[in-house]
Amino acid sequence: MVRQDGGSSSQFYGAQPLQPTQTRAPTGEHLPILWALLPEADRRDLFTKARDRTLFLLDQLPQIAADPQPTLTLAHIVCPHPPFIFGADGEDISHRDDLYYLGDGNKFQGMALKPEVHVRGYRGQAVYITRRIEEVIDQVLARSKVPPILILQSDHGSGLRLNMQSKEKTDLRERMIILNAYYFPNRDYQGLYQEITAVNSFRVVLNTLFGARFEILPDRSNY
């Protein structure tokens, strides 16, 4: 999200402040005592940490509008990418009996035998995240004294029919197609076009709203 009135400050949202982490309590005669004395020791499992990071980010993003300084804010939300940790209503659907795993496509655990697990998990997570993102955008627009520039963009499509070792076994359109939505305060969208890819997003923004003259690059996707 970019403030249009210039400036150079930037904010990055996507993680809470780092805290000491430990996956299991130390052993030994005195170590349990030391463990108990550690301040803010983080004993959350990886699924809970991922949920907390995502919720923290969604809760904090609307506060950007209160910043009096011009900002460039980048927020990266992993969802609806696996692992599936949110149901359609935001409930915790984490499979804690499995490993915490970010792989998708043919690397998604269990997908080769149960593709419906991916479909069900992806759909529910997408429903919840979509609703929360819409709420964030509404709040940012309502609170911003200077109308913001917004880009809502995914880095790749669903991995349901992705095979990372075989182009022939991959649905390239499904994998390469992305969500790519824009909001310009002046409503001048003439620089946008149906086939635009992410490589040209900021070029169009800068040309349209900041008077730049960046060349538009070829829109290509490479497997």
PyMOL commands that place a pseudoatom at each C-alpha (Angstrom):
pseudoatom trace, name=CA, resn=MET, resi=1, chain=A, elem=C, hetatm=0, pos=[0.000, 0.000, 0.000]
pseudoatom trace, name=CA, resn=VAL, resi=2, chain=A, elem=C, hetatm=0, pos=[1.478, 3.320, -1.039]
pseudoatom trace, name=CA, resn=ARG, resi=3, chain=A, elem=C, hetatm=0, pos=[0.724, 6.812, 0.201]
pseudoatom trace, name=CA, resn=GLN, resi=4, chain=A, elem=C, hetatm=0, pos=[0.598, 9.167, -2.760]
pseudoatom trace, name=CA, resn=ASP, resi=5, chain=A, elem=C, hetatm=0, pos=[2.035, 12.307, -1.166]
pseudoatom trace, name=CA, resn=GLY, resi=6, chain=A, elem=C, hetatm=0, pos=[5.699, 11.269, -1.510]
pseudoatom trace, name=CA, resn=GLY, resi=7, chain=A, elem=C, hetatm=0, pos=[8.271, 10.496, 1.147]
pseudoatom trace, name=CA, resn=SER, resi=8, chain=A, elem=C, hetatm=0, pos=[10.545, 7.600, 1.839]
pseudoatom trace, name=CA, resn=SER, resi=9, chain=A, elem=C, hetatm=0, pos=[9.464, 5.828, 5.020]
pseudoatom trace, name=CA, resn=SER, resi=10, chain=A, elem=C, hetatm=0, pos=[8.400, 2.212, 4.761]
pseudoatom trace, name=CA, resn=GLN, resi=11, chain=A, elem=C, hetatm=0, pos=[6.728, -0.374, 6.951]
pseudoatom trace, name=CA, resn=PHE, resi=12, chain=A, elem=C, hetatm=0, pos=[6.771, -4.143, 6.732]
pseudoatom trace, name=CA, resn=TYR, resi=13, chain=A, elem=C, hetatm=0, pos=[4.033, -6.175, 8.354]
pseudoatom trace, name=CA, resn=GLY, resi=14, chain=A, elem=C, hetatm=0, pos=[4.142, -9.927, 8.586]
pseudoatom trace, name=CA, resn=ALA, resi=15, chain=A, elem=C, hetatm=0, pos=[5.706, -10.964, 11.861]
pseudoatom trace, name=CA, resn=GLN, resi=16, chain=A, elem=C, hetatm=0, pos=[5.616, -10.109, 15.518]
pseudoatom trace, name=CA, resn=PRO, resi=17, chain=A, elem=C, hetatm=0, pos=[8.788, -9.097, 17.388]
pseudoatom trace, name=CA, resn=LEU, resi=18, chain=A, elem=C, hetatm=0, pos=[11.188, -11.980, 17.748]
pseudoatom trace, name=CA, resn=GLN, resi=19, chain=A, elem=C, hetatm=0, pos=[10.998, -13.880, 21.013]
pseudoatom trace, name=CA, resn=PRO, resi=20, chain=A, elem=C, hetatm=0, pos=[13.129, -16.691, 22.473]
pseudoatom trace, name=CA, resn=THR, resi=21, chain=A, elem=C, hetatm=0, pos=[11.857, -19.994, 21.134]
pseudoatom trace, name=CA, resn=GLN, resi=22, chain=A, elem=C, hetatm=0, pos=[12.269, -23.553, 22.341]
pseudoatom trace, name=CA, resn=THR, resi=23, chain=A, elem=C, hetatm=0, pos=[10.606, -26.609, 20.903]
pseudoatom trace, name=CA, resn=ARG, resi=24, chain=A, elem=C, hetatm=0, pos=[11.049, -28.785, 23.999]
pseudoatom trace, name=CA, resn=ALA, resi=25, chain=A, elem=C, hetatm=0, pos=[12.060, -28.280, 27.596]
pseudoatom trace, name=CA, resn=PRO, resi=26, chain=A, elem=C, hetatm=0, pos=[15.746, -28.771, 28.371]
pseudoatom trace, name=CA, resn=THR, resi=27, chain=A, elem=C, hetatm=0, pos=[16.840, -31.729, 30.470]
pseudoatom trace, name=CA, resn=GLY, resi=28, chain=A, elem=C, hetatm=0, pos=[19.197, -32.019, 33.388]
pseudoatom trace, name=CA, resn=GLU, resi=29, chain=A, elem=C, hetatm=0, pos=[18.986, -31.344, 37.113]
pseudoatom trace, name=CA, resn=HIS, resi=30, chain=A, elem=C, hetatm=0, pos=[18.964, -27.545, 36.918]
pseudoatom trace, name=CA, resn=LEU, resi=31, chain=A, elem=C, hetatm=0, pos=[17.779, -26.878, 33.366]
pseudoatom trace, name=CA, resn=PRO, resi=32, chain=A, elem=C, hetatm=0, pos=[14.030, -27.153, 34.109]
pseudoatom trace, name=CA, resn=ILE, resi=33, chain=A, elem=C, hetatm=0, pos=[14.422, -24.364, 36.665]
pseudoatom trace, name=CA, resn=LEU, resi=34, chain=A, elem=C, hetatm=0, pos=[16.248, -22.194, 34.136]
pseudoatom trace, name=CA, resn=TRP, resi=35, chain=A, elem=C, hetatm=0, pos=[13.572, -22.960, 31.553]
pseudoatom trace, name=CA, resn=ALA, resi=36, chain=A, elem=C, hetatm=0, pos=[10.840, -21.792, 33.924]
pseudoatom trace, name=CA, resn=LEU, resi=37, chain=A, elem=C, hetatm=0, pos=[12.710, -18.524, 34.507]
pseudoatom trace, name=CA, resn=LEU, resi=38, chain=A, elem=C, hetatm=0, pos=[13.030, -17.649, 30.804]
pseudoatom trace, name=CA, resn=PRO, resi=39, chain=A, elem=C, hetatm=0, pos=[10.923, -14.529, 30.065]
pseudoatom trace, name=CA, resn=GLU, resi=40, chain=A, elem=C, hetatm=0, pos=[8.227, -14.878, 27.403]
pseudoatom trace, name=CA, resn=ALA, resi=41, chain=A, elem=C, hetatm=0, pos=[9.443, -18.328, 26.375]
pseudoatom trace, name=CA, resn=ASP, resi=42, chain=A, elem=C, hetatm=0, pos=[7.493, -19.233, 23.252]
pseudoatom trace, name=CA, resn=ARG, resi=43, chain=A, elem=C, hetatm=0, pos=[6.120, -22.756, 23.538]
pseudoatom trace, name=CA, resn=ARG, resi=44, chain=A, elem=C, hetatm=0, pos=[3.521, -22.429, 20.774]
pseudoatom trace, name=CA, resn=ASP, resi=45, chain=A, elem=C, hetatm=0, pos=[3.517, -25.078, 18.058]
pseudoatom trace, name=CA, resn=LEU, resi=46, chain=A, elem=C, hetatm=0, pos=[4.208, -24.020, 14.457]
pseudoatom trace, name=CA, resn=PHE, resi=47, chain=A, elem=C, hetatm=0, pos=[0.543, -24.127, 13.461]
pseudoatom trace, name=CA, resn=THR, resi=48, chain=A, elem=C, hetatm=0, pos=[-0.425, -21.794, 16.300]
pseudoatom trace, name=CA, resn=LYS, resi=49, chain=A, elem=C, hetatm=0, pos=[2.466, -19.461, 15.468]
pseudoatom trace, name=CA, resn=ALA, resi=50, chain=A, elem=C, hetatm=0, pos=[1.325, -19.278, 11.842]
pseudoatom trace, name=CA, resn=ARG, resi=51, chain=A, elem=C, hetatm=0, pos=[-2.240, -18.465, 12.889]
pseudoatom trace, name=CA, resn=ASP, resi=52, chain=A, elem=C, hetatm=0, pos=[-1.060, -15.839, 15.361]
pseudoatom trace, name=CA, resn=ARG, resi=53, chain=A, elem=C, hetatm=0, pos=[1.213, -14.173, 12.784]
pseudoatom trace, name=CA, resn=THR, resi=54, chain=A, elem=C, hetatm=0, pos=[-1.594, -14.001, 10.239]
pseudoatom trace, name=CA, resn=LEU, resi=55, chain=A, elem=C, hetatm=0, pos=[-4.148, -12.634, 12.697]
pseudoatom trace, name=CA, resn=PHE, resi=56, chain=A, elem=C, hetatm=0, pos=[-1.641, -10.119, 14.058]
pseudoatom trace, name=CA, resn=LEU, resi=57, chain=A, elem=C, hetatm=0, pos=[-0.956, -8.852, 10.561]
pseudoatom trace, name=CA, resn=LEU, resi=58, chain=A, elem=C, hetatm=0, pos=[-4.646, -8.539, 9.660]
pseudoatom trace, name=CA, resn=ASP, resi=59, chain=A, elem=C, hetatm=0, pos=[-5.371, -6.719, 12.916]
pseudoatom trace, name=CA, resn=GLN, resi=60, chain=A, elem=C, hetatm=0, pos=[-2.460, -4.300, 12.525]
pseudoatom trace, name=CA, resn=LEU, resi=61, chain=A, elem=C, hetatm=0, pos=[-2.769, -3.364, 8.861]
pseudoatom trace, name=CA, resn=PRO, resi=62, chain=A, elem=C, hetatm=0, pos=[-5.634, -0.846, 9.249]
pseudoatom trace, name=CA, resn=GLN, resi=63, chain=A, elem=C, hetatm=0, pos=[-3.443, 1.182, 11.607]
pseudoatom trace, name=CA, resn=ILE, resi=64, chain=A, elem=C, hetatm=0, pos=[-1.331, 2.250, 8.636]
pseudoatom trace, name=CA, resn=ALA, resi=65, chain=A, elem=C, hetatm=0, pos=[-3.948, 4.881, 7.886]
pseudoatom trace, name=CA, resn=ALA, resi=66, chain=A, elem=C, hetatm=0, pos=[-3.189, 6.660, 11.168]
pseudoatom trace, name=CA, resn=ASP, resi=67, chain=A, elem=C, hetatm=0, pos=[0.487, 7.192, 10.268]
pseudoatom trace, name=CA, resn=PRO, resi=68, chain=A, elem=C, hetatm=0, pos=[0.985, 10.884, 9.352]
pseudoatom trace, name=CA, resn=GLN, resi=69, chain=A, elem=C, hetatm=0, pos=[4.112, 10.045, 7.333]
pseudoatom trace, name=CA, resn=PRO, resi=70, chain=A, elem=C, hetatm=0, pos=[4.005, 8.832, 3.707]
pseudoatom trace, name=CA, resn=THR, resi=71, chain=A, elem=C, hetatm=0, pos=[4.470, 5.096, 3.742]
pseudoatom trace, name=CA, resn=LEU, resi=72, chain=A, elem=C, hetatm=0, pos=[5.173, 2.135, 1.511]
pseudoatom trace, name=CA, resn=THR, resi=73, chain=A, elem=C, hetatm=0, pos=[3.691, -0.887, 3.256]
pseudoatom trace, name=CA, resn=LEU, resi=74, chain=A, elem=C, hetatm=0, pos=[4.246, -4.464, 2.129]
pseudoatom trace, name=CA, resn=ALA, resi=75, chain=A, elem=C, hetatm=0, pos=[2.161, -7.174, 3.798]
pseudoatom trace, name=CA, resn=HIS, resi=76, chain=A, elem=C, hetatm=0, pos=[2.784, -10.820, 2.909]
pseudoatom trace, name=CA, resn=ILE, resi=77, chain=A, elem=C, hetatm=0, pos=[0.074, -13.265, 3.978]
pseudoatom trace, name=CA, resn=VAL, resi=78, chain=A, elem=C, hetatm=0, pos=[0.864, -16.915, 3.296]
pseudoatom trace, name=CA, resn=CYS, resi=79, chain=A, elem=C, hetatm=0, pos=[-2.803, -18.007, 3.278]
pseudoatom trace, name=CA, resn=PRO, resi=80, chain=A, elem=C, hetatm=0, pos=[-4.531, -19.608, 1.442]
pseudoatom trace, name=CA, resn=HIS, resi=81, chain=A, elem=C, hetatm=0, pos=[-1.300, -21.489, 0.719]
pseudoatom trace, name=CA, resn=PRO, resi=82, chain=A, elem=C, hetatm=0, pos=[-0.841, -24.716, 2.709]
pseudoatom trace, name=CA, resn=PRO, resi=83, chain=A, elem=C, hetatm=0, pos=[-0.694, -25.605, 5.514]
pseudoatom trace, name=CA, resn=PHE, resi=84, chain=A, elem=C, hetatm=0, pos=[-4.414, -25.148, 6.055]
pseudoatom trace, name=CA, resn=ILE, resi=85, chain=A, elem=C, hetatm=0, pos=[-4.927, -23.541, 9.459]
pseudoatom trace, name=CA, resn=PHE, resi=86, chain=A, elem=C, hetatm=0, pos=[-8.136, -21.529, 9.000]
pseudoatom trace, name=CA, resn=GLY, resi=87, chain=A, elem=C, hetatm=0, pos=[-11.607, -22.775, 8.226]
pseudoatom trace, name=CA, resn=ALA, resi=88, chain=A, elem=C, hetatm=0, pos=[-14.155, -20.626, 6.407]
pseudoatom trace, name=CA, resn=ASP, resi=89, chain=A, elem=C, hetatm=0, pos=[-15.121, -18.942, 9.693]
pseudoatom trace, name=CA, resn=GLY, resi=90, chain=A, elem=C, hetatm=0, pos=[-11.559, -18.589, 10.951]
pseudoatom trace, name=CA, resn=GLU, resi=91, chain=A, elem=C, hetatm=0, pos=[-11.684, -21.654, 13.157]
pseudoatom trace, name=CA, resn=ASP, resi=92, chain=A, elem=C, hetatm=0, pos=[-8.506, -23.624, 13.773]
pseudoatom trace, name=CA, resn=ILE, resi=93, chain=A, elem=C, hetatm=0, pos=[-8.437, -26.645, 11.438]
pseudoatom trace, name=CA, resn=SER, resi=94, chain=A, elem=C, hetatm=0, pos=[-4.725, -27.402, 11.817]
pseudoatom trace, name=CA, resn=HIS, resi=95, chain=A, elem=C, hetatm=0, pos=[-3.753, -31.070, 11.508]
pseudoatom trace, name=CA, resn=ARG, resi=96, chain=A, elem=C, hetatm=0, pos=[-1.243, -31.161, 14.344]
pseudoatom trace, name=CA, resn=ASP, resi=97, chain=A, elem=C, hetatm=0, pos=[-0.661, -34.873, 13.862]
pseudoatom trace, name=CA, resn=ASP, resi=98, chain=A, elem=C, hetatm=0, pos=[1.138, -33.960, 10.625]
pseudoatom trace, name=CA, resn=LEU, resi=99, chain=A, elem=C, hetatm=0, pos=[4.313, -31.984, 10.116]
pseudoatom trace, name=CA, resn=TYR, resi=100, chain=A, elem=C, hetatm=0, pos=[4.029, -28.254, 9.534]
pseudoatom trace, name=CA, resn=TYR, resi=101, chain=A, elem=C, hetatm=0, pos=[4.683, -28.172, 5.796]
pseudoatom trace, name=CA, resn=LEU, resi=102, chain=A, elem=C, hetatm=0, pos=[4.578, -25.319, 3.269]
pseudoatom trace, name=CA, resn=GLY, resi=103, chain=A, elem=C, hetatm=0, pos=[4.774, -27.478, 0.167]
pseudoatom trace, name=CA, resn=ASP, resi=104, chain=A, elem=C, hetatm=0, pos=[1.927, -27.586, -2.308]
pseudoatom trace, name=CA, resn=GLY, resi=105, chain=A, elem=C, hetatm=0, pos=[1.281, -29.315, -5.591]
pseudoatom trace, name=CA, resn=ASN, resi=106, chain=A, elem=C, hetatm=0, pos=[2.585, -32.870, -5.714]
pseudoatom trace, name=CA, resn=LYS, resi=107, chain=A, elem=C, hetatm=0, pos=[4.615, -32.136, -2.588]
pseudoatom trace, name=CA, resn=PHE, resi=108, chain=A, elem=C, hetatm=0, pos=[1.492, -31.472, -0.516]
pseudoatom trace, name=CA, resn=GLN, resi=109, chain=A, elem=C, hetatm=0, pos=[1.332, -34.267, 2.023]
pseudoatom trace, name=CA, resn=GLY, resi=110, chain=A, elem=C, hetatm=0, pos=[-1.441, -36.721, 1.250]
pseudoatom trace, name=CA, resn=MET, resi=111, chain=A, elem=C, hetatm=0, pos=[-2.446, -34.920, -1.912]
pseudoatom trace, name=CA, resn=ALA, resi=112, chain=A, elem=C, hetatm=0, pos=[-1.581, -37.766, -4.267]
pseudoatom trace, name=CA, resn=LEU, resi=113, chain=A, elem=C, hetatm=0, pos=[-4.135, -39.960, -2.518]
pseudoatom trace, name=CA, resn=LYS, resi=114, chain=A, elem=C, hetatm=0, pos=[-6.590, -37.329, -1.329]
pseudoatom trace, name=CA, resn=PRO, resi=115, chain=A, elem=C, hetatm=0, pos=[-6.779, -34.257, -3.587]
pseudoatom trace, name=CA, resn=GLU, resi=116, chain=A, elem=C, hetatm=0, pos=[-10.071, -33.363, -1.892]
pseudoatom trace, name=CA, resn=VAL, resi=117, chain=A, elem=C, hetatm=0, pos=[-8.044, -32.465, 1.217]
pseudoatom trace, name=CA, resn=HIS, resi=118, chain=A, elem=C, hetatm=0, pos=[-6.358, -29.710, -0.773]
pseudoatom trace, name=CA, resn=VAL, resi=119, chain=A, elem=C, hetatm=0, pos=[-9.617, -28.528, -2.368]
pseudoatom trace, name=CA, resn=ARG, resi=120, chain=A, elem=C, hetatm=0, pos=[-11.481, -28.384, 0.944]
pseudoatom trace, name=CA, resn=GLY, resi=121, chain=A, elem=C, hetatm=0, pos=[-8.632, -26.757, 2.854]
pseudoatom trace, name=CA, resn=TYR, resi=122, chain=A, elem=C, hetatm=0, pos=[-7.778, -24.217, 0.162]
pseudoatom trace, name=CA, resn=ARG, resi=123, chain=A, elem=C, hetatm=0, pos=[-11.413, -23.211, -0.337]
pseudoatom trace, name=CA, resn=GLY, resi=124, chain=A, elem=C, hetatm=0, pos=[-12.147, -22.681, 3.341]
pseudoatom trace, name=CA, resn=GLN, resi=125, chain=A, elem=C, hetatm=0, pos=[-8.945, -20.767, 3.962]
pseudoatom trace, name=CA, resn=ALA, resi=126, chain=A, elem=C, hetatm=0, pos=[-9.532, -18.574, 0.886]
pseudoatom trace, name=CA, resn=VAL, resi=127, chain=A, elem=C, hetatm=0, pos=[-13.072, -17.744, 2.038]
pseudoatom trace, name=CA, resn=TYR, resi=128, chain=A, elem=C, hetatm=0, pos=[-11.867, -16.589, 5.444]
pseudoatom trace, name=CA, resn=ILE, resi=129, chain=A, elem=C, hetatm=0, pos=[-8.832, -14.636, 4.236]
pseudoatom trace, name=CA, resn=THR, resi=130, chain=A, elem=C, hetatm=0, pos=[-10.864, -12.945, 1.495]
pseudoatom trace, name=CA, resn=ARG, resi=131, chain=A, elem=C, hetatm=0, pos=[-13.378, -11.671, 4.035]
pseudoatom trace, name=CA, resn=ARG, resi=132, chain=A, elem=C, hetatm=0, pos=[-10.660, -10.399, 6.361]
pseudoatom trace, name=CA, resn=ILE, resi=133, chain=A, elem=C, hetatm=0, pos=[-8.759, -8.672, 3.541]
pseudoatom trace, name=CA, resn=GLU, resi=134, chain=A, elem=C, hetatm=0, pos=[-11.948, -6.946, 2.372]
pseudoatom trace, name=CA, resn=GLU, resi=135, chain=A, elem=C, hetatm=0, pos=[-12.423, -5.654, 5.926]
pseudoatom trace, name=CA, resn=VAL, resi=136, chain=A, elem=C, hetatm=0, pos=[-8.827, -4.403, 6.038]
pseudoatom trace, name=CA, resn=ILE, resi=137, chain=A, elem=C, hetatm=0, pos=[-9.214, -2.558, 2.731]
pseudoatom trace, name=CA, resn=ASP, resi=138, chain=A, elem=C, hetatm=0, pos=[-12.498, -0.959, 3.839]
pseudoatom trace, name=CA, resn=GLN, resi=139, chain=A, elem=C, hetatm=0, pos=[-10.865, 0.266, 7.057]
pseudoatom trace, name=CA, resn=VAL, resi=140, chain=A, elem=C, hetatm=0, pos=[-7.766, 1.608, 5.313]
pseudoatom trace, name=CA, resn=LEU, resi=141, chain=A, elem=C, hetatm=0, pos=[-9.883, 3.521, 2.793]
pseudoatom trace, name=CA, resn=ALA, resi=142, chain=A, elem=C, hetatm=0, pos=[-12.159, 4.907, 5.498]
pseudoatom trace, name=CA, resn=ARG, resi=143, chain=A, elem=C, hetatm=0, pos=[-9.344, 6.039, 7.809]
pseudoatom trace, name=CA, resn=SER, resi=144, chain=A, elem=C, hetatm=0, pos=[-6.872, 7.464, 5.277]
pseudoatom trace, name=CA, resn=LYS, resi=145, chain=A, elem=C, hetatm=0, pos=[-6.748, 11.273, 5.123]
pseudoatom trace, name=CA, resn=VAL, resi=146, chain=A, elem=C, hetatm=0, pos=[-4.704, 10.967, 1.939]
pseudoatom trace, name=CA, resn=PRO, resi=147, chain=A, elem=C, hetatm=0, pos=[-6.323, 8.436, -0.429]
pseudoatom trace, name=CA, resn=PRO, resi=148, chain=A, elem=C, hetatm=0, pos=[-4.047, 5.393, -0.698]
pseudoatom trace, name=CA, resn=ILE, resi=149, chain=A, elem=C, hetatm=0, pos=[-2.890, 3.380, -3.670]
pseudoatom trace, name=CA, resn=LEU, resi=150, chain=A, elem=C, hetatm=0, pos=[-3.651, -0.311, -3.162]
pseudoatom trace, name=CA, resn=ILE, resi=151, chain=A, elem=C, hetatm=0, pos=[-2.357, -3.431, -4.886]
pseudoatom trace, name=CA, resn=LEU, resi=152, chain=A, elem=C, hetatm=0, pos=[-3.803, -6.790, -3.891]
pseudoatom trace, name=CA, resn=GLN, resi=153, chain=A, elem=C, hetatm=0, pos=[-1.777, -9.493, -5.561]
pseudoatom trace, name=CA, resn=SER, resi=154, chain=A, elem=C, hetatm=0, pos=[-0.974, -13.186, -5.214]
pseudoatom trace, name=CA, resn=ASP, resi=155, chain=A, elem=C, hetatm=0, pos=[2.350, -14.713, -6.222]
pseudoatom trace, name=CA, resn=HIS, resi=156, chain=A, elem=C, hetatm=0, pos=[0.888, -17.821, -7.870]
pseudoatom trace, name=CA, resn=GLY, resi=157, chain=A, elem=C, hetatm=0, pos=[-2.310, -19.745, -8.325]
pseudoatom trace, name=CA, resn=SER, resi=158, chain=A, elem=C, hetatm=0, pos=[-3.569, -22.853, -6.584]
pseudoatom trace, name=CA, resn=GLY, resi=159, chain=A, elem=C, hetatm=0, pos=[-1.245, -25.827, -6.632]
pseudoatom trace, name=CA, resn=LEU, resi=160, chain=A, elem=C, hetatm=0, pos=[-3.928, -28.477, -6.971]
pseudoatom trace, name=CA, resn=ARG, resi=161, chain=A, elem=C, hetatm=0, pos=[-2.665, -29.612, -10.380]
pseudoatom trace, name=CA, resn=LEU, resi=162, chain=A, elem=C, hetatm=0, pos=[1.004, -28.709, -9.955]
pseudoatom trace, name=CA, resn=ASN, resi=163, chain=A, elem=C, hetatm=0, pos=[3.811, -31.185, -10.471]
pseudoatom trace, name=CA, resn=MET, resi=164, chain=A, elem=C, hetatm=0, pos=[7.110, -29.526, -9.652]
pseudoatom trace, name=CA, resn=GLN, resi=165, chain=A, elem=C, hetatm=0, pos=[9.059, -32.075, -11.693]
pseudoatom trace, name=CA, resn=SER, resi=166, chain=A, elem=C, hetatm=0, pos=[6.893, -32.139, -14.804]
pseudoatom trace, name=CA, resn=LYS, resi=167, chain=A, elem=C, hetatm=0, pos=[5.504, -29.372, -16.976]
pseudoatom trace, name=CA, resn=GLU, resi=168, chain=A, elem=C, hetatm=0, pos=[3.439, -31.938, -18.874]
pseudoatom trace, name=CA, resn=LYS, resi=169, chain=A, elem=C, hetatm=0, pos=[1.698, -33.035, -15.663]
pseudoatom trace, name=CA, resn=THR, resi=170, chain=A, elem=C, hetatm=0, pos=[1.026, -29.456, -14.530]
pseudoatom trace, name=CA, resn=ASP, resi=171, chain=A, elem=C, hetatm=0, pos=[-1.953, -27.226, -15.240]
pseudoatom trace, name=CA, resn=LEU, resi=172, chain=A, elem=C, hetatm=0, pos=[0.162, -24.189, -16.165]
pseudoatom trace, name=CA, resn=ARG, resi=173, chain=A, elem=C, hetatm=0, pos=[-2.775, -21.794, -16.372]
pseudoatom trace, name=CA, resn=GLU, resi=174, chain=A, elem=C, hetatm=0, pos=[-3.963, -22.731, -12.892]
pseudoatom trace, name=CA, resn=ARG, resi=175, chain=A, elem=C, hetatm=0, pos=[-0.497, -22.269, -11.412]
pseudoatom trace, name=CA, resn=MET, resi=176, chain=A, elem=C, hetatm=0, pos=[0.522, -19.098, -13.262]
pseudoatom trace, name=CA, resn=ILE, resi=177, chain=A, elem=C, hetatm=0, pos=[-2.729, -17.137, -13.079]
pseudoatom trace, name=CA, resn=ILE, resi=178, chain=A, elem=C, hetatm=0, pos=[-2.870, -14.745, -10.106]
pseudoatom trace, name=CA, resn=LEU, resi=179, chain=A, elem=C, hetatm=0, pos=[-5.183, -12.360, -8.326]
pseudoatom trace, name=CA, resn=ASN, resi=180, chain=A, elem=C, hetatm=0, pos=[-4.075, -8.889, -9.429]
pseudoatom trace, name=CA, resn=ALA, resi=181, chain=A, elem=C, hetatm=0, pos=[-6.320, -6.053, -8.222]
pseudoatom trace, name=CA, resn=TYR, resi=182, chain=A, elem=C, hetatm=0, pos=[-5.638, -2.307, -8.031]
pseudoatom trace, name=CA, resn=TYR, resi=183, chain=A, elem=C, hetatm=0, pos=[-7.143, 0.795, -6.453]
pseudoatom trace, name=CA, resn=PHE, resi=184, chain=A, elem=C, hetatm=0, pos=[-6.033, 4.196, -7.760]
pseudoatom trace, name=CA, resn=PRO, resi=185, chain=A, elem=C, hetatm=0, pos=[-7.351, 7.351, -6.035]
pseudoatom trace, name=CA, resn=ASN, resi=186, chain=A, elem=C, hetatm=0, pos=[-7.770, 9.170, -9.357]
pseudoatom trace, name=CA, resn=ARG, resi=187, chain=A, elem=C, hetatm=0, pos=[-9.666, 6.192, -10.878]
pseudoatom trace, name=CA, resn=ASP, resi=188, chain=A, elem=C, hetatm=0, pos=[-7.397, 6.368, -13.949]
pseudoatom trace, name=CA, resn=TYR, resi=189, chain=A, elem=C, hetatm=0, pos=[-6.992, 2.717, -14.898]
pseudoatom trace, name=CA, resn=GLN, resi=190, chain=A, elem=C, hetatm=0, pos=[-6.122, 3.241, -18.547]
pseudoatom trace, name=CA, resn=GLY, resi=191, chain=A, elem=C, hetatm=0, pos=[-2.579, 1.968, -17.999]
pseudoatom trace, name=CA, resn=LEU, resi=192, chain=A, elem=C, hetatm=0, pos=[-3.863, -1.404, -16.826]
pseudoatom trace, name=CA, resn=TYR, resi=193, chain=A, elem=C, hetatm=0, pos=[-4.721, -4.181, -19.253]
pseudoatom trace, name=CA, resn=GLN, resi=194, chain=A, elem=C, hetatm=0, pos=[-6.131, -7.694, -19.139]
pseudoatom trace, name=CA, resn=GLU, resi=195, chain=A, elem=C, hetatm=0, pos=[-2.832, -9.540, -19.622]
pseudoatom trace, name=CA, resn=ILE, resi=196, chain=A, elem=C, hetatm=0, pos=[-0.750, -7.564, -17.086]
pseudoatom trace, name=CA, resn=THR, resi=197, chain=A, elem=C, hetatm=0, pos=[1.606, -9.603, -14.920]
pseudoatom trace, name=CA, resn=ALA, resi=198, chain=A, elem=C, hetatm=0, pos=[3.247, -8.678, -11.647]
pseudoatom trace, name=CA, resn=VAL, resi=199, chain=A, elem=C, hetatm=0, pos=[6.454, -7.545, -13.349]
pseudoatom trace, name=CA, resn=ASN, resi=200, chain=A, elem=C, hetatm=0, pos=[4.627, -4.453, -14.608]
pseudoatom trace, name=CA, resn=SER, resi=201, chain=A, elem=C, hetatm=0, pos=[2.497, -3.605, -11.572]
pseudoatom trace, name=CA, resn=PHE, resi=202, chain=A, elem=C, hetatm=0, pos=[4.703, -0.923, -10.098]
pseudoatom trace, name=CA, resn=ARG, resi=203, chain=A, elem=C, hetatm=0, pos=[5.672, 0.352, -13.523]
pseudoatom trace, name=CA, resn=VAL, resi=204, chain=A, elem=C, hetatm=0, pos=[2.017, 1.134, -14.239]
pseudoatom trace, name=CA, resn=VAL, resi=205, chain=A, elem=C, hetatm=0, pos=[1.536, 2.648, -10.770]
pseudoatom trace, name=CA, resn=LEU, resi=206, chain=A, elem=C, hetatm=0, pos=[4.563, 4.913, -11.105]
pseudoatom trace, name=CA, resn=ASN, resi=207, chain=A, elem=C, hetatm=0, pos=[3.729, 5.915, -14.677]
pseudoatom trace, name=CA, resn=THR, resi=208, chain=A, elem=C, hetatm=0, pos=[0.076, 6.639, -13.912]
pseudoatom trace, name=CA, resn=LEU, resi=209, chain=A, elem=C, hetatm=0, pos=[0.302, 8.342, -10.524]
pseudoatom trace, name=CA, resn=PHE, resi=210, chain=A, elem=C, hetatm=0, pos=[3.838, 9.706, -10.236]
pseudoatom trace, name=CA, resn=GLY, resi=211, chain=A, elem=C, hetatm=0, pos=[4.564, 10.855, -13.770]
pseudoatom trace, name=CA, resn=ALA, resi=212, chain=A, elem=C, hetatm=0, pos=[7.256, 8.266, -14.433]
pseudoatom trace, name=CA, resn=ARG, resi=213, chain=A, elem=C, hetatm=0, pos=[7.998, 6.847, -17.882]
pseudoatom trace, name=CA, resn=PHE, resi=214, chain=A, elem=C, hetatm=0, pos=[9.022, 3.281, -17.224]
pseudoatom trace, name=CA, resn=GLU, resi=215, chain=A, elem=C, hetatm=0, pos=[8.955, 0.899, -20.147]
pseudoatom trace, name=CA, resn=ILE, resi=216, chain=A, elem=C, hetatm=0, pos=[6.358, -1.833, -19.910]
pseudoatom trace, name=CA, resn=LEU, resi=217, chain=A, elem=C, hetatm=0, pos=[8.138, -5.183, -19.951]
pseudoatom trace, name=CA, resn=PRO, resi=218, chain=A, elem=C, hetatm=0, pos=[6.959, -8.319, -21.768]
pseudoatom trace, name=CA, resn=ASP, resi=219, chain=A, elem=C, hetatm=0, pos=[4.344, -10.194, -19.751]
pseudoatom trace, name=CA, resn=ARG, resi=220, chain=A, elem=C, hetatm=0, pos=[5.748, -13.707, -19.562]
pseudoatom trace, name=CA, resn=SER, resi=221, chain=A, elem=C, hetatm=0, pos=[5.452, -16.557, -17.086]
pseudoatom trace, name=CA, resn=ASN, resi=222, chain=A, elem=C, hetatm=0, pos=[8.233, -19.122, -16.852]
pseudoatom trace, name=CA, resn=TYR, resi=223, chain=A, elem=C, hetatm=0, pos=[7.979, -22.645, -15.482]
for i in range(1, 223): cmd.bond("trace and resi %d" % i, "trace and resi %d" % (i + 1))
show_as sticks, trace
zoom trace
